[in-house]
Amino acid sequence: MERKSDRLIFLQLRKMVLGLFIVIQVFAVIALLPAHSYNYSFTETHDIRREFKHLITAPNNEVARQQAMILECFLTGKKVRFQVVRESDSYYFVFINERANLLHGSEFPMVSAGTYIIRRDAMSGVFTQIKIFLNNDPDTFVRIAPHNEGSILEFSLFNSMVYRNILIPMSIDRLITEPFETIVKLSEYIINWNMLYAFYNETENKLVMNISREIDKRLHTLNDSDDGAQAWNGDFVFIRNNEPNPGKGFNCSGFAKWVADGIYSAKNHSPSGGNRLMDIEVLKKKHLDTRKDTLALAYENERDPFFGLDWTRNIAMTIYEHNNLRRRARFSDVDIRDFPYEDYSDDIGYSVANLKAILYYLTVTDPGYIYLGSVNGNFGKDPVLRQHYHVVVFTPYIDSNGNFFPIVYERNTKRPFNDFLRRNPRESIHLVRIKAEEAFFLSEIPPISDSE
């Protein structure tokens, strides 16, 4: 009896020590975690997928009878909707995470972070594809297909195929029930997953969001005027000659200056009252010594083919120099040249088709900036030249729920981003960055009187 009692006491003590050790380890891990939050990661569903593997692999007659159902994920305590869809010659097994909705309590949108869509050929029973949505955008996903003994992956970021033909050393039959983290680990040798799991920077994103909201409040006060902008003292003038502009309005270039002046003027309060704006003559400066297009050089005076590029660069460099006293700005200080999924072209930039992915990448990796864009492409006749013929403003930010807002403004108007993409499918865009500031003051636009 004594031996049994001693043995029992020993086991209890051992259990207590082990429990204490586990608690200490848990708290140690928590203490080492960064203070930021991974708001972009999605709820895993692999335990539900494993639970339903028998159905995913079941005969067609059993699969066809399966009704949609909502289950609770044991690991997370959250709900998952499971449904089977038959289309053409394939079955689709769909797992959708629950998403909170302020109006309806909760919902299960197909296009949402963490949705798994597993496709199986109805005739052969072979799994042919896994598609996983990575956020709430229909064009951001990974797609996995079988390849030899393993699998092959492609990664679409806002409709830009940033990775193709990534080999995964695991069969698709196994991946259908594996955690998404397994896919990440097997592909991180080449894929930069930080794009999706970057830390949320509330301060920097709010600076840009607040600028966007201030612009929205004032759009209704703006007047449209060809070649219109504000001079350094706030007078409305024509850009080409600085003559008074009775229209008291902006074209696309003048509007971009008005937005950027909201940052610049907050730092340049005049002793006589009011805020000094940027000088138009400084912004019109041509950088002829950097031109590489000899044909366009011959038409500098007649066509001014690089106006948008010079104008946006000069705005960004003026503000940069004011933020970095005693340093003369270079193009490399303001140009966006570091998007890793498309080569930057000198004085051209990137394709508009990749613009949403570019702005998202910039917002994730270096938040807290607004951007001026110079749209360029083949323009005019006799001859056709590559011209920078349009200027736009972008205020991209990510909210605390991980939703991306690539806000675009064109000539006194806020446009739907996808509309901008549709209208410029073959064009290029050159981007420059301007640091967002808490102090942001847009100049007042006086109404036009009947006598003017």
N, C-alpha and C positions, 0 to 999 in steps of 0.2 A: 504493500500500500504506500509506503513511504517513497519507494522508487517512482510509482505512478504519479504521486503528488508532486514530487520534484520535477518529473518530466513535464507535467501539466503547467507548473509554474514557469519552467524554462520556455515552453512554447508560447505562453501568454506574453512573457517578457520579450521574446524574440519578435512576436507579432507587433507589440507596441513600438519597439525600436524600429522595426521595418516601416511601420505606418508613419512614425515621426520622421524617418529619413525621407520618405516619399513626399511628405508635406514640405520639408525643408527644400527638397529639390524643385518642387513646383514653384515655391515662392522665389527661389533663386532664378529660375527661368523667367518668371514674370518680371523680376527686377531688372533682368538684362534686356528685356524687350524695349524697342524704341518707343518714345512718347507719341509718335505719329500713329495714325490708324490706317489700316488697309481697307479703305472703304470700297475699293474696286474689285476685291475678290468676291467670288460668289459662293453660295451655299453648295456644298458637295451633295451628290445624290448617289454615290456609288453603293451605299448599303441597300438602297431601294433597287438599283439596277441588279445587284447580286441576288436580291430576294426574288426578282422576277426573271432571272436567267432561264428558269425552266419554261416560262412562257415565250420568251424571246426566241428560244430554240425549239419550240413546240411545233407539231404538224400544223399545216395550214388550216384544217377544219377547226382546231382548237383556238388558233389565233383569231380566226374570223369571228368567233363568238364573244371575244373579249370586249367588255364595255369599259368606258372611261371611268376612272376612279381616283379619289384623292386619298393620299396616305400621309402618315406622319413619319418623318425621317427620324429614326432612332438616335442617330449621332448628333443631330442639330436641334431636334424638337420642332422643326419647321415642316410645313406641308409641301407635298409634291404631287402634281397631277400627272397621272400616267394614262396614256391613250394609244390606241393602235389605229393607224390610218392606212387604207389600201388605195394606192394610186397606180394605174397601169399594171405593170408586172412586178410591183414591189410592195412590200409591207414596210411601214415606218413606225418604229417604236419611239414614242415621244415622252420625255421626262421634263416637266416644267416646274421651276421653283415658284413658290408663292411670293407675291409682291404686294406690299402694303399699299392701300389706296385710301386717301383721306375721305373720299365721297362714298365708296362702296365697301370699305373695310379691308378687302383683299381681292386679288385677281391673279390669274395665271396667264399672262401674255406669252404667246409663242416666242416672239422675239424679245428675249430678256436674258440677263446674265445667267449663265449656267445651264440653259436649255440644251439637252442632248437629243439629237434625232438620229436614230440608228436605222439604217436601211438594209433590208434583206431581200434578196431575189426570191420571188414567190415560187418560181419553178425549181430552182436548185437548192434553195435554203441557205445559200452562201451570203455572208455579210459583205456588202459592197461599199459601205460608206458610214462614217460617223461625222456628223456636223455638230459643232458646239458653238453656240453664241457666247461671245465674251463680254458683251455689254448690251445696252438697249438699242443698238443700231443694227439694222438688218444686214449691213455690209461689213460687219466686224465679226469674224468667226475663224475657227480652224476647221479644216476638212481633212479627214483621214481616210485613206483607201488602202486595200491590201497590196502588198508588193513583195513578190517572192516569199520568203519565209517570215518577213516582217511587215512593216507598213510604211506608207509615205504620207507626208503632211504638207499642207499649204496653209498659209496664214494671210487672211485678208483684213486689212486695217482701213475701215471707212472706204471700201471699194478699191483700195490700192493693194495689190498682191505683193506684200513686202517680203514674203518668204515662199519659195516654191521647192518642191522635190526634196524635202527634208526627210532623211531616212530615220525610221524609228525601229529599233531592234526588238520589236514585240509584235506578235500577230494581232490583227484586228479582232479576232475572236476573244483574245484576252483583254484587249483595251476596252471592250464594251462594258466591263464590270470593274475596271480599275479606277481609282481616284484620278481626278484631273491632274493632281500633283505628279502622278507617274508620267504623264505626257510631258509636263514641264521638265522634270528631271532628265528624261530621255532625249530631250531636244535642246536643253540649255547650252549644249556645246556650240550652238550656232544662233539660237533665237534669243533675243534680248527681251525677256518677259517683264522686265522692269517697266516697260511701256504700259502694262496693265496694272501692275502691283506697286506703282510708285506711291510714295507717301503724299497724302493730301496736305497741301500748304494753304491753310485757310486765309492767312493774311494776304498773300500775294494774289490769290484768286479773287478775293473781295475787292482789292484795289481796282482790278480790271472790270469786275462786275459793276462797281459803283460808277466808274467812268462811263460804261455803256448806259447805265440808267440815267445819268445826267444828260447824255446826248439825246436819249429818247425823249426826255422832258422838253427839249428845246427844238426838236425837229419841226414842229408845227409853226415855229416863228421864222423859219428860214425862207428866203426868196431865192429863186433860181435865176442865174444870169450867166450867159456865156462869157468866158474869160474873166469872171468876177472873183475878187478876193479882197481881204482887208489889208491895208498898209500897216506899218509899224505903230501908227498912232490911232488905229481903229477906223480910219476913213475907208470908204468903199471905192475901189479903183479897178481899172482894167489891168490885168497882169502884163499885157504886152507893152504898155506905155505909161503906166501909173497915172493915167488921166482919171478924173472923177467918174464914177459909175453910178448913174441915177437909178439903176435897178436895185442897188443895195443888196446884192445877192452873190451867190457862189456858183462856180462850175465845179467839176470834180476835184480839181487841184486846189481851188480856194476852200472847198469844204474840208479837205484833208488838212490844210493849214489851220483852219478854224479849230478843228479838234486838237491838233498838236499844240496850238497856241494856248489851249486850256491848261496844258502842263507847263509850257514855257513862260507864260505871263504870270503864273503864280510865283515864279522865282524872280520876276523882273518888275517889281513895283516902282512906278515912277515917283520921284520926289514931289511932283506937282499934282499927284493924285492919278488914279487909274493905273492900268497895267500896260506895259510896253509889249507889243507883239513882235513877231519876227519880221525882218526886213525882206520885202519881196525881191529886191535886187540881189541880195545874198542868195536867196533860194533859186534864182534863175541862172546862177553861175554855171557855165558849161565846163565840163572836164574833158577838153579836147585832147589833152595829152594821154588820156587813157583809152581813147577810142580804138577799136580794133577793126571795125567795118569800114574799109576804104570807100566803098560805094556810098554809104550813108554820109561819110564826111563831105562828099561833094555836094550834098543837099542840106547841110546844116542850116544855112540861112533861109533856104526856100521852104524846107519841110520840118525842120527842128525835130528829127526823128527820135532823139533821146531826151526830150523834154521831161517826160514822166519819170524817167530814171534819175536824171539830175535833180529834179524837184524833190522827190521823196528822199533821196540820199542827203541832200542839203538840209532838209528839215531835220532828219534824224541826227546828222552830224552837228548841227547847231545846238540841239538840246544836249547831245552827248558832251560837247565841249563845255557847256554851262555846268554840267554835272561833274566834269573832270577838269577843273581849272589847271591851266599851264600845260595842257596836253592838246596837241592838235589832232583832231579826229582823222582817222583813215577809213576807207571803205570797209575794211575788214572789221572795224569796230561796230558797224551798224548792219552790214549785210548779213542775211541768213544764208550760210554756206555749209551748214553742218547736218543736213538731213541725210542719214546713212543709207536710205533706200532709193535714192536717185542722185545721179551726179549733178552738181551745180554747174551751170553754164555761165561763163563770164558775161556780165551785162544783160543776161537773159533770165537767169533764175531757174525755175522749175516748171514742169507742165501743170496747168490748171487742174488736170484730171487727178493729180495727187495732192491737191491743196488741202483738203480736209485732213488727210493723214499727216501732212506736214504741220499744220496748226495744232493738231492734237499732240503730236510728238513734242513740239516746242512748249506747249502748255504743261505737259507732264514733266519734261526734263528741266525746264527753266521757266517757271511760272512768273507772272507779274509784269508782262510786257503787252503793249499794243503794237500793231504792225501796219505799216503803209505798204500797199502793193502797187506796182506799176505793170499793168497788163500790156503785153507786147506780142506782136505777130506780124505776118505779112499784111501790108496796108498800102492803099493808094494804087495809082497807075502811072505808067510812063516815068520812072520805073516803079515796080513793086518793091518796097523797102520793108525791112523789119523796123517797125516803129513802136515806141512806148506811147500809146495814144490814150490811155485811160488810167486814172488813179483811184484806188479804193482804200478803205480803212477797215481793219479787222480788230475786234476786241474779244479774243477767245478766252474762255474761262471754264473751269470745272467746279460744279457745286459739291456740297458735302455728301451727296448721294452718289457721286461718281458720274453724273450726267455731264456731257460735254456740250458747250454752247459756242459754236464758231460764228459769232455775230459778224455780219458784213454790212457796211454802209457805202452807198454809192451816190454821190452828188445829191446831198441833202435828204437822202431816203435810206431807210433800213430795208434791206432786201432779204428774202428767203435764201439761205445759203445754197440750197440745191438748184434754185433758179439761176444763181450766178454761175454755177457749174454747167448747167444746160446751155447757157448762152455763150459760153466760152470753151467748148469742148476741145478745140485744137490749139488754143492759145497758151502762151507761157506767162508766168508772173514772177516778177522780181520783188523780194520782200526785204524791208528794213525794220529794225526793232527800235522801240522807244520805251524806256522804263516808265511804268505806271507810278503815279505818285498819289498820296492821300490828298494833297492840295491840288485841286483841279477846278479852274474857273473859266467857263466859256463866256466869251464876250457877248454883250447884249446886242440884239439886232433890232434897230428902230424900225417901226412900220413906215411904209411908203405913203406919204400924204398925197391927196388928190392933185395938189399943185405941182408935184414933181413929175 
